[in-house]
Amino acid sequence: MRDIRIGAAQFEARDADKTYNLQRIDELTRQAVHMGAEAVSFHECCIPGYTFLMTLPRKRLIELAETVPDGPSTQRLIQIARKHGVPILAGLLEIEDNQLYNTYMAVSPDGFLAKHRKLHAFISNFLSSGSEYTVFDLCGCRCGILICYDNNLPENVRITTMMGAEIIFMPHVTCGLESVMPGRGKIPPEIWENRHRDPVRCRQEFVGPKGRGWLMRWLPTRAYENGVYAIFTNPIGVDHDTIKPGLAMIIDPFGEILVESHALEDDVIVGWLTSEKIPVSSGYRYLRARRPELYAKLVEPLPEEMQGGTHPGWKLEEPDAQ
């Protein structure tokens, strides 16, 4: 890869308001470019909104979904990329052959570059999971995409790295969720609403075990164990019935945080990703120390009593009708 400056954004998306959300993408891209960014990344399903999708019947999901790359939101994103002169990465709900996907795409001023369909979709039973890994060239760097839950399984990040990715975009909608883990759970809405009068209380919620504290259990490890850069994006503020903490960050191949947002509002950060860290990282060595002849067990199916598919650690709502 070459040295590159990449922006990671956070913003409070509005459910089903694509026009507003694309306007925020436009403005935050402008800010990122002013800060020197050569590419800008946004969170999972940021164009239509995300968590509220679990309440919708299939008919309504189809109304929100678009084709990629010829749909209106992709074309609008290309216009924004052309306006600011940089590639942009953002997510939406895709439809193809009557199947719905949680899709994240990369576009440039010259047009569509790549898309990734979430491998572990779960927000709605009407969504299908993707079946392919995604690696592509961006600004002279080899990049991959893994959406939210995809990154919780180490195998997905390892395979994406083995396919040549040096930078992995990791768009999320996470934190502030029900959990059996100590200290975790939802962030009270009144704490967010009162953030200007009492920012300390809000920040404590965001950086504690409901937010950053949980991310630090595993997210830097994905970068460290593979020797790659990780670009983490996440919304901030109200997301359906939850409060999200933002926490946009860029993690280097040593598992160190290069730059992160502490803002209690829409924000964008820009990190300088340099090439010399990858070949001297531990993860780079670990990849070369692999012994595939020992790993047959990894591709065996689990015993029937252990099988169950992709499920979050919190209860999904069920729509009233299909």
N, C-alpha and C positions, 0 to 999 in steps of 0.2 A: 504494500500500500504506500501511498504518499502521505505526507503531513496534510491534515485537513481540519478546518474549523466547522463543527456541526452544532446546530441549535436544537434544543429540546424544550418543548413548550408545555404549558399547562393552562387550561382555561375552563370556566364553568359553562359547559354546553347546555343548550336548551333542548328539551325533548321534542323531537319531530319538527324542529325549526332549522331546516337546512340552510336557509338564507342567512339567518343570524350566525350560525356556526361557521359558515364559510366566510362571513365578514370578519369574524374573530381570527380565523386562520390567515386571512389577508393581512390584517393589522399586525398580528404577532410575527408573521413572516417579514413584514417591513421592519419591525424592531430588530429581529434577529440579523437581518442583512446589514442594518446600521451598525450592529455590534461585530460584524465581520463574518457571519455565518455563510458557508458555501452550500449548505443543505439544511433543511429544517424539518423536524419530526414532530408529529402530534399524536394524541392518544387513540386508543382502540375505539372504533365506531364513532369517532368524534363528529362526523357530519350529520347523522340522524339522531345521535344520542344512543345510550346503551342500555342501562339497567331496566328502564321502563319497557323494553322490548319483551320482558318476561310476562307482562300483563296482557299482551296483544294476541288476538286470534290470528290465525294464518292469513286470513283475507287482508287484515290491516298490515301485516308484515310485508305482504306482496305489494301493497300500495306504496310502502316506504322504500322497497328494494329497487335497485337499478342494475342495469347491465354495466359491465366493465370490459373494455375502456370507453365504449361509445355512449354511455349514459351521461346525463346533464351534469352531475356532480363531478365526475372525472374530467369532463371537458372544462368545467369552471375552475377546477384545481389546476389544470394545465394553463389556463389564462392567468391565474394568480402567479404560477411559477414563471411564466413569460414576463409578466409585469415586473417582478422583482429580480429576475435573472438567476434563480437558483432552483434546484430540485426540491420538491415537497413530498412528504410522506404522511398519509392520513387514512382513516378507516371509514367504512360504510357497510351497508347491508346489500349484498349482491344477489342477483337472481340469474340463473342459467338453467335451461331445460327444466323449468318449474321447481328447481332446487334452490334453497336459500342458504347463503353463506355469510359468515362474519369475515369480511375481507379487508385487507390493508394493502394499500397501493403506493407505488412510487411513481411520480411523474417528473418531467423536466421541462424547461422552456421549449424543448423540441418535441415533446409529446409523452406518451405513456411509456414507462420503463418496465414495471413488473408488478405482480400482485401475489399475495399470500392469503390462502384461506385457512382460517384457524383450525388447527388439527384436533383440538379438544373443545368443540363448541358445546355449551350447556345452558346458556341463558334461556333458551326456548327449545322445546321438543320439536319445533317446526324447522329448526336450523340443522343443516347437515354439516358434518366435519370434513375438512379438507383432507387430502390424501397424498400431498406432495410437499417436500421441502423447497425452500425458495432461496436461491443465491443469484446475485446479479451484480453488474458493474455500475458503480456510481462515482462520478468525479475521479476516476483513476483508482478507486478502491473496490475491493471485493466485499459485498455486503450480503447479509442475510436478514430475514424477518421471522420472528416468532411472536405470536400474540398471547399475552397474558398467561393463561394456564399452560400454554405450550412450554413456557420457561420453567414451570414447576417440575417437569420431568427432565432429569439431566441428560437422558438419551437424545432428546431433541436438540439441545444446544450442542452436544458433542457431534452429532451427525452434521449439523449445519456448519460447524467449524471444519469437520473433515471434508466437506464439499468445497472448502476454500474460503469461507467467510472470515474476514479480519475484523469487521464491524457488524454487530448484530443489533438491529432495531427491535426493541422490546416494548411495544405499546401496550398499556394496561388500562383497566378500570378496576381499581382494587383498593383495599384497606377500608377500615370503618365498617366491618361486616360482623355478623353474628359468628361466634366461635366458642368452642369448648376450651380453647387455650387460655391459660391464666392471663388476665389483664386485657384481653382483646374484647371486641364487641363494637357496637355502633357508637358513633360520635353524636352526642345530643345536638339537635338542630339549633337550639338556643345559644350554644357556645359559638357556633359559626355566625349566627345573626348578631351576636354581641362582640365580634372579633375586633371592631375598631375601638370599643371602650375597654376591652380586656383582651388584648392580643396575647398576653402571656398565657392565659388559660387555654386559648385556642391552640397556641403553639405546643403547649404541653400535650394536648390530645394528639396533635399531628405527629410529633416526634416520638411519642411513647409507643407502647406495645400494640396500639390500634393502628399505627401507621408505620413510621420509619423504623421503629424497633423491630417490628415483624419483618420488614424488608431486609434488614441487616442480618437476619438469620440465614438467608440463602441467596439473595440477589448478587452481592459481590462475589460469592463463590462461583457462580456460573461464568463470570468473566475470568476469575483466577484459574479455575481448573481447566479452562480451555485456551487461555492466553489470547483473549479477544477483547475488544472494546464493546461495552454494552451501553446502549442509549435507552434510558428508561423514561417513559412519558406516562402521565396519569392526570385525570381531571382534578379540579379543585372546586370545592363548594357543593351545592345541591346536585345530587344525581339520583333522581326518582325518590326513594325513601331513605337514602343514605347521604352522609356527608363525606366527601373525598378530600384527601389532604394535599393533593398535588405532588410535591416532592420530586419534581423533574430532576434527573441527575444523569451524569455520564461517568461510567466506571472504566478504569483502565485495565490492561492485562494483568496487573498485579493485584487486582481486586480493590484498588484504592479509588476513592471518589475524587475525580478531577474537579468537578463543579456541580453544585446542586442549588435548587431554589429553596429559599426560606420564606418566600413571600406568601402572604395570606390573601392572595388575589391572582388574577391572570398574570402570567409571567413567562419569560423565555430566558434560557441560559445558553451560553455558547462555550464549548470546550474545544481545546486544541488537541487533536489526536495525532500523536507523532509515531512514526514507523519503527523507531529503534527499540521500543519496549517489547514488541511481540516476540522477536527471536531470542530474547534473553529471559522471557517469562517462564515461570514454572510450568504453566499449562502447555506451553510449546514443547517442553521436554517430556511432559506426561504423555502427550499424543504420540510421540516417537518411542515411548517405552511400552506402548500397548502390546498385548499378546493375544490377538484375535482367536487363536486356536483354543483358548481357554473360555471363550465367551458364548458358547453355544446355548447355555442356559438362558441367556438374555432374550433369545428369540423364541423360546418355548412358551406356549400359552400357560397362564396360571391355572392351578387346580380350579375346578368348577366352583368350589365354595368360596374362592377368593376373587372371582370375576365380578365385575359390576359396572364397568364403563366410567365415563367422566361425570363426577358429581362435585359440586362445591361443598364447602363446610357449613353452608347456611341454607335456609329453606327458600326454594323458589316459589313464586306465586304461580297459580294456574289460571290461565285465561278462561273466561266463562263459555266461550264458544270457539269453534274452529273456523 
